[in-house]
């Protein structure tokens, strides 16, 4: 058994992985986050974080190209003691769906619109513990991840929008939290 690290080396664990999607296609690799906060942006001359502008994909639709142009400074994602917060640094709204934004055992899909310059707690740790112990999770249609947050740039989805599913949104993020895995 070959090991690349000695077993005594301190292992810094990540708190989330980010996946960037265009409609139904994941673009690029998972981006692993170790720092307490991360910038997710389209294109900045200086800036550290997840730069979506560098991710290549052949044959992008005009809708995707227009939406990518609206990401701008994007969002700042921050892990705080009470949960995970997203601050909208873009000049356009972002749309957020998270298991902890829904009412417990609700069958509706809650998508929150967050205007530029505002922030939202996209994941509440205390609430997520209550959800994990809820016996009634079998009503959900399709795969469900209680530790996943979805954020769409500039375009909303769900019952109040023409797009019913996030996979109909041109540019979106999946935040896969590592807190209970």
N, C-alpha and C positions, 0 to 999 in steps of 0.2 A: 504494500500500500504506500504509494508516494504521496507526500503531503507538500503543498506549496508553502504552507505557513507552519511554524512550530506550534504545537498544541498549547504552549504557554502564552503565546502572543495574544494581547487583548483584542477581542473581536468587537468592533463597533457595529451595532445593529442599526439597520435602517428603520424608519418609521412609516414609509410608504413607497410605493412604486407608482409612476405616472405612465399612462398609455395615451398616446395622441391618436385620434381617429378622424378620418374624413369619410362621412356617411358610414358604410359598413366595413371600411378597410382600415386596419391599424397601420399607421405610418411610422416607420422607425422602430427601434427597440424600446423596451421598458426603460424608463429613467428612474434610477434608484436614488432616494433622498435620505441623506444621513444628517444634514444640518437641521436646525430647528425651523428654518424658513427657507423657501425656495421661490425664485421668480420664474414665471412661465410666460414667455413673451414671444413676439413674432421676430423682431429684428432690432437689436440695439447695438450701436458701435461698441460701447463698453457695457458690460453687464454679465453677471454670472447667473447660471441657472439653466433652465431647459429652453433652448432656442428653437422654436417651431419652424422658423424660416429656413433653417439648415436641413430640414428633413425633406428628402427628395421622393417624388412619386411621379411616374410617367402618366401622362394624359389626365391632368386635373380638369374638372369641369369649370366653366365660367363662374358658377355659383360658389364653388370652393375657393377659386382664386379671389373673388370679390370678398368673401368672408375672411379669408386669411389676411387680406389687406386691412381688415377692421380690428384685428387682434391687438396690434400696436404694442403698448407696454404690458398688455395682458393682465395677469393676476399675480398677487403675492399670496402664497399659501404658507400658513404659519401654524406650527404645533404649539398649543398653549396648554397650561395645566387643566383647563376645563374642556378642551376639545380642539378641533381643527378649524381655523378661520381662513376665509378667502377675502382678500381685499381687491376690488375691481380697479385696476390701474388703467384700463382701456378707456377709450372715448365712446364706447358702445356698451349696452347692457350685457351682462352674462346671465345665464339661466342655470339654476342648481337643483339637483334632485339628490336626496340622501335619505337613508332609512330613518335617521333621527329627526328629520323635518316633518315626516308624516305623523299623523296621530297614531298611537298604538293600535294595531289590528285594523287599521283603515284599509279599505279596498280601493281608495282613490290614489291617483298618482299626483303628488304635490310637487310642482315645479315653481321655484321662487325666482322672480326677476330681481336682479341686483343692478342698480344704476351705477354709472361711473362715479368713482370717488367714495363709494359705500362698501361696507364689509358685512359679512354674514358668517355665523357659526355654522359651517357646513356639516360638522360632525360633533355630536355631544357624547362624551365618554360615559357619563352617568346614565343617560337615556339609552345608550347602546347596550349597557349591561341589563337593563330592564327588558329590552327587546329580545336579547339572547335567551332569556328565561321564559319568554312568552310561548305557550304551547301551540298557538294558532298560526303557524307559519305555512300551513299546507294549502292555503287558499290561493297562493300566488301563482300566476301563470308564468311558466318558463323559469329559467335560471334566476336565482336571487342571491345576492351576496350582501349580508348584513354589514360588511365592512368596506363597502364600495360607495364612492360619491361620484356623481357625473355632473360635469359642467360644460355647457355649450356656449360658444362664443357668438354673440350677436343674434342668434336665432333660438326661439323658444320651441318647446314641444309639449305634448300632452293634451289633455281634454280641452284646454282653452286655445289651442293653436291648430293651424292646418296640418302641421307635422305631428302625427300621433306618437311616433317612436323617436328616441334619440338617434337611432341609426339613419333617420331622415335628415338630421342636422348636418350641415356641411363640415363643420369643424368643432370637435368636442374632446374633452379630456375625461379619462377614467382615473380616479384616484383610488388605488388599492391599498387600504390601510393595513398596517402590520400589527396593530395593537392587540388583537386577540387571536392571531393565527398560531 
